[in-house]
Amino acid sequence: MEDLSTIILAAGKGTRMKSDLVKVLHPLLGVPMLSYPIDLSLNGINSGKTIVVVGYQGEKIRAHFIDDRLTFVDQGDPIGTGHAVLCTEDHLKGFKGRVLILCGDVPLLKRDTVRRFIDAHKSSGSTITVMTAILEDPAGYGRIVRMDGGLIRRIVEEKDASPPEMAIREVNAGIYCVDSPFLFEALRRVSTDNAQGEYYLTDIVAIANQQGKRAYGFAVEDPTEVMGINTRVDLAKADEILRNELLTQMMLDGVTIVDPKTTYIDKTVRVGRDTTIYPNCYLQGETIIGERCIVEPNSQITDSKISGDVVIKTSSVIAESTIEDGASIGPFARLRPGTVVKRTARIGNFVEVKKSVIGEGSKANHLTYLGDTTVGKGVNVGAGTITCNYDGKKKHPTVIEDDVFVGSNVELVAPVTVKKGSTIGAGSTITKDVPEDALAISRSKQKTIRGWKQRKATRK
């Protein structure tokens, strides 16, 4: 909307969070809560300009949200919401349209609600429209004082409210739509004559009435949408609401989620049809899971790409890895960053893989560590095998070519290459390259002492 500009207020520290991190960067479904109003402005309503007012840890906020469509303004001293909006005036000079004011700590607001809000502002012929909510317990919110006919006379902050005003259950949601020329003219008339000594944005409602202009109140149907996040308790409530919405949509799109109450999926994750997610799984970051996959209980997958028909067995941990069609991982497997598991390969129980490629149809089924390793096609890696990739200073690569059989309890001391079709005998320590189709065995000679038990008993 070219005739609409958005200001997002995100300058507060959020002291009730009791955190060293600015409030608006606390995560909800894996992204900062400030992401929600920003996405709403940029993509939900396609605002012509989006201005974010920052203060405490402003540089952290700027560093996180790198987008040419965003303009950041530093409030400096936090002396009220009115002052925060006034700081944006230079970026809206000459703008004659409407200004939508959102809060960085109100992440549950829906696109359709905001569109209806803007439409109501236009159709009502008002200079200012305030989003309101009716709450069972209005404590902590500014109260809406209406006139006969339903227009708003003024908004009174709780600390300045009289006993009759305290009894009002309709509250200010902190979201406004204001005609731009009036907005900045009114803000220059706001004073700090109040209990907190701040420039209240809410005062522009009374100023509008003094000038004979209309101030309209738009009450949301669901007050949950305008819930502000002030404490970690609020954060948890908002996370639960957003998670339920996300999982419901996934199920409607064809994903089976066995127990939504114990399934945790970030907003940024994508899951294909006919995939089944079992309880107590965590899917995080930029993870993509294909169709017809199974993710068994207690698994954690972060920033990974998983193709179709993959089985992730119980209690597997996967990070920054790629798994191709038909592969099987786990149970109790760990794939560390840089791992690629090719088609139909198998990584079994208590196997750890780091920065390695596991070739098509290859398998490492038990108790194995593969680090900085390239494994070819059709390779069997026996139980207890490890690649010794670190010499205390540097990491070194191991290469295992196609159709190699590695017996159990083998140590491959990198750098080393095991050529195609060769076999490594169980219990071997391999320190030199193994030729193609060869058998490599490295064992100390077994010594057997007969009658040892009896001799030992005699000595006692």
C-alpha positions in Angstrom: 0.0 0.0 0.0 1.8 3.1 -1.2 -0.6 5.3 0.8 0.4 3.5 4.0 3.5 3.7 6.1 4.2 1.6 9.2 6.1 2.6 12.3 7.1 -0.3 14.6 8.0 0.6 18.2 10.9 -1.5 19.4 13.0 0.7 21.6 12.1 -0.7 25.0 14.5 -2.8 27.1 11.8 -5.0 28.5 13.0 -5.0 32.2 10.3 -7.4 33.3 11.9 -10.1 31.1 14.9 -9.9 33.5 17.3 -10.6 30.7 20.5 -9.1 29.2 18.8 -9.5 25.8 16.5 -6.8 24.5 12.9 -8.0 24.7 12.0 -7.9 21.0 14.9 -10.3 20.2 13.5 -13.1 22.4 12.5 -16.0 20.2 9.0 -17.2 19.3 9.0 -20.4 17.2 12.6 -19.9 16.5 12.5 -16.3 15.3 12.7 -13.0 17.3 9.3 -11.7 18.3 10.0 -8.5 16.4 10.0 -10.7 13.2 6.2 -10.9 13.4 5.2 -7.2 13.2 8.0 -6.7 10.6 6.7 -9.5 8.5 3.2 -8.2 8.9 4.2 -4.8 7.5 6.5 -6.0 4.7 4.6 -9.0 3.5 1.2 -9.1 5.1 -0.1 -5.6 4.2 2.8 -4.6 1.8 3.3 -1.2 3.6 4.9 1.4 1.4 7.5 2.2 4.0 8.4 0.4 7.3 10.2 2.2 10.0 11.5 0.5 13.1 12.2 2.6 16.2 15.0 1.1 18.2 16.8 2.1 21.4 18.3 -0.4 23.8 20.6 -2.8 21.9 19.6 -1.1 18.7 22.7 -2.3 16.9 21.8 -5.9 17.7 18.4 -5.4 16.2 19.8 -3.8 13.1 22.3 -6.6 12.6 19.5 -9.2 12.8 17.1 -7.6 10.4 19.0 -6.8 7.3 16.5 -5.8 4.6 16.6 -2.8 2.3 12.8 -2.3 2.9 13.4 -1.4 6.5 14.4 2.0 7.9 15.7 2.1 11.5 15.5 5.2 13.7 17.2 5.4 17.1 15.0 7.0 19.8 17.9 7.8 22.1 16.5 8.6 25.5 13.3 6.4 26.1 10.9 9.2 27.1 7.7 7.7 25.9 5.8 6.3 22.9 4.9 9.7 21.7 8.5 10.7 21.5 9.4 7.4 19.8 6.9 8.1 17.0 8.0 11.8 16.7 11.6 10.6 16.0 10.4 9.2 12.7 9.1 12.5 11.3 12.1 13.3 9.1 11.5 10.0 7.3 7.9 10.8 6.5 8.2 14.4 5.4 5.7 15.2 2.7 3.8 11.9 3.2 0.1 12.6 3.2 -1.3 9.1 3.7 -2.0 7.0 6.7 0.5 5.8 9.3 0.0 2.4 11.0 1.7 2.2 14.4 2.5 -1.3 15.6 4.3 -2.6 18.7 7.4 -4.8 18.5 6.2 -6.9 21.4 2.8 -7.7 20.1 3.5 -10.7 17.8 0.1 -12.4 17.6 -1.7 -9.8 15.5 -3.2 -11.3 12.3 -2.9 -9.9 8.8 -6.7 -10.0 8.2 -7.4 -8.1 11.5 -5.0 -5.3 10.5 -6.5 -5.1 7.0 -10.0 -4.7 8.5 -8.6 -2.2 11.0 -7.2 -0.1 8.1 -10.4 -0.4 6.2 -12.4 0.7 9.2 -10.2 3.8 9.5 -10.9 4.7 5.9 -14.6 4.0 6.0 -15.2 5.8 9.4 -13.8 9.1 8.1 -11.7 9.3 11.2 -8.4 11.1 11.7 -7.2 8.5 14.2 -8.3 4.9 14.8 -7.3 3.0 17.9 -7.4 -0.8 18.1 -9.0 -1.8 21.4 -9.8 -5.0 23.3 -12.3 -5.9 26.0 -10.6 -7.8 28.8 -11.8 -9.6 31.8 -8.8 -8.2 33.7 -7.7 -4.9 32.2 -4.9 -4.3 34.8 -1.8 -2.7 33.3 -3.5 -1.3 30.2 -4.7 2.2 29.3 -8.5 2.5 29.4 -10.7 3.6 26.6 -13.0 6.5 27.5 -15.8 6.7 24.9 -18.3 9.4 24.1 -22.0 9.0 23.2 -22.1 7.5 19.7 -19.1 5.3 20.3 -16.2 7.6 19.3 -13.2 7.8 21.7 -12.9 10.8 23.9 -9.5 9.9 25.3 -7.2 7.2 26.5 -6.2 7.3 30.1 -3.1 5.4 31.3 -3.7 3.2 34.4 -1.4 5.3 36.6 -3.4 8.4 35.8 -6.8 6.8 35.9 -9.6 7.7 38.4 -11.5 4.9 40.2 -14.4 4.9 37.7 -11.9 4.8 34.8 -10.1 1.9 36.4 -13.4 0.0 36.2 -13.5 0.2 32.4 -12.7 -3.1 30.7 -12.1 -1.8 27.2 -8.3 -1.2 26.8 -5.9 0.4 24.4 -4.1 -2.3 22.4 -1.3 0.2 21.5 -2.0 0.0 17.7 -3.1 3.0 15.8 -3.9 4.2 12.3 -3.5 7.9 12.0 -3.6 10.5 9.1 0.1 11.5 8.8 -0.3 15.3 8.7 -2.3 15.3 11.9 0.0 12.7 13.6 3.2 14.8 13.8 1.4 18.1 14.3 -0.4 16.6 17.4 2.8 15.0 18.7 4.5 18.3 18.9 1.7 19.4 21.3 2.0 16.4 23.7 3.4 17.3 27.1 4.9 15.2 29.9 2.4 16.3 32.5 1.5 12.9 33.7 2.4 10.3 36.4 5.4 8.9 34.4 6.8 12.2 33.0 6.7 10.8 29.5 5.3 11.8 26.1 2.3 9.6 25.7 1.2 8.7 22.2 -2.3 8.2 23.6 -2.6 11.9 24.2 -3.2 12.5 20.5 -6.7 11.2 20.9 -7.7 14.0 23.2 -5.9 16.5 20.9 -8.0 15.2 18.0 -11.2 15.8 19.9 -10.0 19.3 20.8 -9.7 20.0 17.1 -13.1 18.6 16.3 -11.6 15.5 14.6 -12.9 12.0 14.9 -11.2 9.3 17.0 -12.6 5.9 16.2 -12.3 2.7 18.3 -11.9 -0.6 16.5 -12.4 -3.5 18.9 -10.7 -6.8 18.0 -12.8 -10.0 18.1 -10.1 -12.0 19.8 -8.2 -10.1 22.5 -5.4 -12.7 22.4 -4.2 -11.1 19.1 -3.1 -7.9 20.9 -1.5 -9.6 23.9 1.7 -7.8 24.7 4.8 -9.7 25.8 6.2 -8.3 29.0 7.5 -11.4 30.9 8.7 -14.9 30.1 5.4 -16.2 31.2 3.8 -14.1 28.4 6.4 -15.4 26.0 5.5 -19.0 26.8 1.8 -18.3 26.3 2.5 -16.7 22.9 4.7 -19.5 21.8 2.0 -22.0 22.6 -0.6 -20.1 20.7 1.6 -19.7 17.6 2.8 -23.3 17.8 -0.8 -24.6 17.9 -1.6 -22.5 14.8 1.4 -23.7 13.0 0.9 -27.4 13.8 -2.8 -27.2 12.9 -2.0 -25.8 9.5 0.7 -28.5 8.9 -1.9 -31.2 9.8 -4.4 -29.7 7.4 -1.7 -29.7 4.8 -1.2 -33.5 5.1 1.4 -33.9 7.8 0.7 -36.4 10.6 1.7 -35.0 14.0 1.0 -37.7 16.6 0.9 -35.5 19.6 0.9 -31.7 18.9 1.2 -30.9 22.6 4.7 -32.4 22.7 5.9 -31.5 19.2 8.0 -28.4 18.7 8.5 -27.0 15.2 9.9 -23.6 14.3 8.1 -21.2 12.0 10.9 -21.6 9.4 10.6 -25.4 9.1 8.9 -27.0 6.0 7.5 -30.5 6.2 6.1 -32.5 3.2 2.9 -34.5 2.9 2.4 -37.9 4.5 5.4 -37.4 6.8 4.8 -38.5 10.4 6.2 -36.6 13.3 6.2 -38.6 16.6 6.1 -37.0 20.1 8.8 -34.9 21.7 10.5 -34.0 18.5 12.2 -30.6 17.8 12.4 -29.4 14.2 14.4 -26.2 14.2 15.9 -23.5 12.0 15.8 -23.8 8.2 15.0 -27.5 8.2 13.2 -29.0 5.2 11.7 -32.5 5.4 10.3 -34.2 2.3 7.3 -36.4 1.8 6.6 -39.8 3.4 9.3 -39.4 6.0 9.1 -40.7 9.6 10.6 -38.8 12.5 10.5 -41.0 15.6 10.2 -39.8 19.2 12.8 -37.6 21.0 14.7 -36.5 17.8 16.1 -33.1 17.2 16.7 -31.8 13.6 18.3 -28.3 13.0 19.0 -26.5 9.8 19.0 -29.7 7.7 17.6 -30.9 4.4 15.9 -34.3 4.4 14.6 -35.8 1.2 11.6 -38.2 0.7 11.1 -41.6 2.4 13.7 -41.0 5.0 13.4 -42.6 8.5 14.8 -40.8 11.5 14.7 -43.3 14.3 14.3 -42.6 18.0 16.5 -40.1 19.8 18.6 -39.0 16.8 20.3 -35.5 16.7 20.9 -34.0 13.3 22.4 -30.5 12.6 23.3 -28.8 9.3 23.2 -32.0 7.4 21.7 -33.4 4.1 19.9 -36.7 3.9 18.9 -38.1 0.6 15.9 -40.3 -0.4 15.3 -43.6 1.4 18.1 -43.2 3.9 17.8 -44.4 7.5 19.2 -42.6 10.6 19.4 -43.9 14.1 18.3 -44.8 16.7 20.6 -42.7 18.9 22.6 -41.4 16.0 24.3 -38.0 15.8 24.9 -36.2 12.5 27.0 -33.1 13.0 27.4 -30.1 10.6 28.6 -30.9 7.1 27.3 -34.5 6.9 25.8 -35.8 3.7 24.0 -39.1 3.7 23.3 -40.4 0.2 20.4 -42.4 -1.1 19.4 -45.5 0.9 22.5 -45.3 3.1 22.1 -46.3 6.8 23.5 -44.7 9.9 22.7 -46.8 12.9 22.6 -46.7 16.6 25.3 -44.8 18.5 27.0 -43.7 15.3 28.4 -40.2 15.0 29.2 -38.6 11.7 30.9 -35.2 11.2 31.7 -33.3 8.0 31.5 -36.5 6.0 29.8 -38.0 2.9 28.3 -41.4 3.2 27.8 -42.9 -0.2 24.7 -44.5 -1.7 23.7 -47.8 -0.1 26.6 -47.7 2.4 26.0 -48.5 6.0 27.5 -47.8 9.4 25.1 -49.6 11.7 26.7 -49.6 15.2 29.0 -47.7 17.6 31.1 -45.8 15.0 32.7 -42.4 14.5 33.3 -41.0 11.0 34.9 -37.6 10.9 36.2 -35.7 7.8 35.5 -38.9 5.8 34.4 -39.6 2.3 32.6 -43.0 2.0 31.8 -44.4 -1.4 28.9 -46.6 -2.6 28.1 -50.0 -1.1 30.5 -49.7 1.8 30.1 -51.7 5.1 31.6 -50.0 8.1 31.8 -52.5 11.0 30.8 -51.9 14.6 33.3 -49.9 16.7 35.1 -48.4 13.7 36.6 -44.9 14.1 38.4 -42.5 11.9 41.3 -40.9 13.8 41.0 -37.5 12.0 42.7 -35.2 14.6 46.4 -35.2 15.4 46.1 -32.6 18.2 46.6 -29.7 15.8 44.9 -30.4 12.5 42.1 -32.4 11.0 42.9 -34.9 8.3 40.7 -36.7 5.8 39.9 -40.4 5.3 38.7 -41.7 2.0 36.9 -45.1 1.8 36.1 -45.9 -1.9 33.3 -48.0 -3.3 32.5 -51.6 -2.2 34.9 -51.6 0.7 34.3 -53.9 3.7 35.6 -52.6 7.0 35.5 -55.1 9.8 34.6 -54.4 13.4 36.8 -52.4 15.8 39.0 -50.8 13.1 41.0 -47.6 13.5 41.7 -45.6 10.3 44.5 -43.2 11.1 44.1 -40.2 8.8 45.2 -39.1 6.3 44.5 -42.5 4.7 42.8 -43.9 1.6 41.2 -47.3 1.4 40.8 -48.2 -2.3 37.9 -49.7 -4.1 36.8 -53.3 -3.3 39.3 -53.8 -0.5 38.7 -55.4 2.9 40.0 -54.3 6.4 40.2 -57.2 8.9 38.5 -56.7 12.3 40.6 -55.2 15.0 43.1 -53.5 12.6 44.8 -50.2 12.9 45.3 -48.8 9.4 48.0 -46.2 9.0 48.8 -46.6 5.3 46.8 -46.5 2.1 45.2 -49.8 1.2 45.4 -50.9 -2.5 42.3 -51.8 -4.6 40.8 -55.3 -3.9 43.4 -55.9 -1.1 43.1 -57.3 2.4 44.6 -55.2 5.1 45.2 -56.7 8.6 47.1 -55.1 11.4 47.0 -57.2 14.6 49.5 -58.1 17.3 50.2 -61.8 17.6 47.9 -63.6 20.0 49.6 -65.4 22.9 47.7 -68.1 24.9 49.0 -69.3 28.3 47.3 -72.6 29.2 46.4 -73.3 32.8 46.6 -69.7 33.8 43.7 -69.8 36.2 45.1 -72.7 38.2 48.6 -71.1 38.3 47.1 -67.9 39.5 45.2 -69.6 42.3 48.3 -71.5 43.4 50.2 -68.2 43.8 47.5 -66.8 46.0 
